[in-house]
Amino acid sequence: MVNLPAVINRLGIKICVVAVTVEYAKEISMTLAHFSVLGFLNFSSALLQLPEIYTLKTMI
């Protein structure tokens, strides 16, 4: 299994694309935010709500 926090830190990832089913969209976006990802491009049909310090763009 991949150590997600280590990969995000090593690569300096700050923006991610959320393209998962509705059931997982909120969980994965909150997890990524916890690991210092600041920007989200949401391609899921979930209506995500994140604190204002994050940038969120929903594409659907």
Backbone as CSV, one residue per row, in Angstrom:
resi,resn,N_x,N_y,N_z,CA_x,CA_y,CA_z,C_x,C_y,C_z
1,MET,0.836,-1.176,0.000,0.000,0.000,0.000,0.882,1.242,0.000
2,VAL,0.435,2.276,-0.661,1.180,3.522,-0.785,1.027,4.343,0.495
3,ASN,2.115,4.943,0.937,2.100,5.848,2.082,1.747,7.231,1.554
4,LEU,0.461,7.557,1.510,-0.026,8.785,0.885,0.600,10.049,1.464
5,PRO,0.688,10.225,2.765,1.312,11.447,3.282,2.765,11.603,2.831
6,ALA,3.509,10.517,2.793,4.909,10.583,2.371,5.027,10.974,0.903
7,VAL,4.161,10.434,0.056,4.187,10.762,-1.376,3.824,12.226,-1.594
8,ILE,2.784,12.699,-0.921,2.367,14.101,-1.051,3.492,15.029,-0.617
9,ASN,4.127,14.704,0.491,5.216,15.529,1.010,6.431,15.493,0.092
10,ARG,6.832,14.308,-0.332,8.031,14.163,-1.173,7.872,14.876,-2.506
11,LEU,6.680,14.804,-3.105,6.447,15.422,-4.415,5.974,16.875,-4.318
12,GLY,5.659,17.322,-3.108,5.201,18.696,-2.920,3.831,18.948,-3.520
13,ILE,2.962,17.971,-3.469,1.635,18.081,-4.078,0.781,19.068,-3.283
14,LYS,0.217,20.044,-3.969,-0.651,21.043,-3.346,-2.038,21.093,-3.975
15,ILE,-2.188,20.480,-5.159,-3.463,20.478,-5.876,-3.791,19.040,-6.248
16,CYS,-5.060,18.657,-6.119,-5.435,17.299,-6.515,-6.745,17.321,-7.299
17,VAL,-6.931,16.282,-8.056,-8.164,16.064,-8.807,-8.955,14.989,-8.071
18,VAL,-10.200,15.316,-7.730,-11.083,14.355,-7.070,-11.994,13.775,-8.140
19,ALA,-11.774,12.513,-8.454,-12.563,11.837,-9.488,-12.920,10.447,-8.979
20,VAL,-13.703,10.431,-7.929,-14.125,9.183,-7.288,-15.642,9.195,-7.154
21,THR,-16.199,8.088,-6.736,-17.650,8.027,-6.556,-18.082,8.910,-5.387
22,VAL,-19.348,9.254,-5.368,-19.914,10.116,-4.336,-19.597,9.596,-2.939
23,GLU,-19.632,8.288,-2.774,-19.422,7.676,-1.461,-18.049,7.999,-0.873
24,TYR,-17.054,8.247,-1.715,-15.687,8.460,-1.243,-15.183,9.893,-1.377
25,ALA,-15.898,10.733,-2.076,-15.401,12.078,-2.402,-15.115,12.914,-1.156
26,LYS,-16.034,12.952,-0.210,-15.827,13.762,0.990,-14.663,13.223,1.814
27,GLU,-14.627,11.917,1.992,-13.573,11.309,2.800,-12.185,11.562,2.204
28,ILE,-12.043,11.356,0.909,-10.725,11.528,0.295,-10.320,13.003,0.279
29,SER,-11.250,13.914,0.059,-10.888,15.332,0.047,-10.479,15.802,1.443
30,MET,-11.151,15.342,2.477,-10.767,15.704,3.841,-9.423,15.088,4.212
31,THR,-9.180,13.872,3.770,-7.899,13.217,4.034,-6.774,13.978,3.353
32,LEU,-6.961,14.341,2.097,-5.939,15.085,1.365,-5.709,16.463,1.978
33,ALA,-6.775,17.118,2.428,-6.633,18.415,3.092,-5.801,18.270,4.366
34,HIS,-6.013,17.201,5.080,-5.245,16.927,6.301,-3.754,16.770,5.986
35,PHE,-3.446,16.300,4.785,-2.055,16.099,4.372,-1.502,17.307,3.611
36,SER,-2.083,18.484,3.789,-1.582,19.759,3.265,-1.875,20.041,1.804
37,VAL,-2.789,19.304,1.182,-3.239,19.659,-0.161,-4.157,20.875,-0.016
38,LEU,-3.959,21.904,-0.822,-4.697,23.155,-0.673,-5.730,23.413,-1.758
39,GLY,-5.607,22.767,-2.911,-6.521,23.003,-4.019,-7.150,21.714,-4.508
40,PHE,-8.431,21.782,-4.838,-9.174,20.597,-5.261,-9.972,20.898,-6.521
41,LEU,-9.831,20.040,-7.502,-10.624,20.091,-8.718,-11.562,18.892,-8.638
42,ASN,-12.832,19.157,-8.386,-13.804,18.108,-8.089,-14.561,17.679,-9.343
43,PHE,-14.276,16.464,-9.809,-15.004,15.885,-10.929,-16.045,14.873,-10.460
44,SER,-16.187,14.704,-9.160,-17.212,13.789,-8.648,-18.544,14.535,-8.639
45,SER,-19.627,13.809,-8.494,-20.937,14.466,-8.423,-21.290,14.862,-6.997
46,ALA,-20.361,14.675,-6.062,-20.582,15.072,-4.672,-20.417,16.584,-4.542
47,LEU,-21.224,17.180,-3.711,-21.111,18.603,-3.421,-20.196,18.738,-2.205
48,LEU,-18.926,19.010,-2.461,-17.935,19.070,-1.383,-17.980,20.422,-0.695
49,GLN,-17.752,20.396,0.606,-17.652,21.622,1.386,-16.365,21.543,2.191
50,LEU,-15.485,22.486,1.948,-14.205,22.557,2.649,-14.078,23.938,3.278
51,PRO,-13.291,24.065,4.334,-13.063,25.399,4.910,-12.503,26.361,3.856
52,GLU,-12.690,27.648,4.087,-12.324,28.671,3.108,-10.832,28.738,2.783
53,ILE,-9.980,28.157,3.595,-8.545,28.216,3.291,-8.185,27.347,2.092
54,TYR,-9.110,26.474,1.671,-8.883,25.592,0.519,-9.564,26.158,-0.706
55,THR,-8.967,25.913,-1.871,-9.578,26.301,-3.130,-10.274,25.083,-3.704
56,LEU,-11.546,25.240,-4.036,-12.343,24.128,-4.535,-13.080,24.579,-5.789
57,LYS,-12.920,23.828,-6.851,-13.639,24.081,-8.102,-14.349,22.795,-8.490
58,THR,-15.672,22.840,-8.564,-16.467,21.681,-8.949,-16.762,21.772,-10.442
59,MET,-16.462,20.702,-11.148,-16.572,20.694,-12.605,-17.900,20.128,-13.113
60,ILE,-18.710,19.572,-12.259,-19.971,18.984,-12.713,-21.126,19.845,-12.279
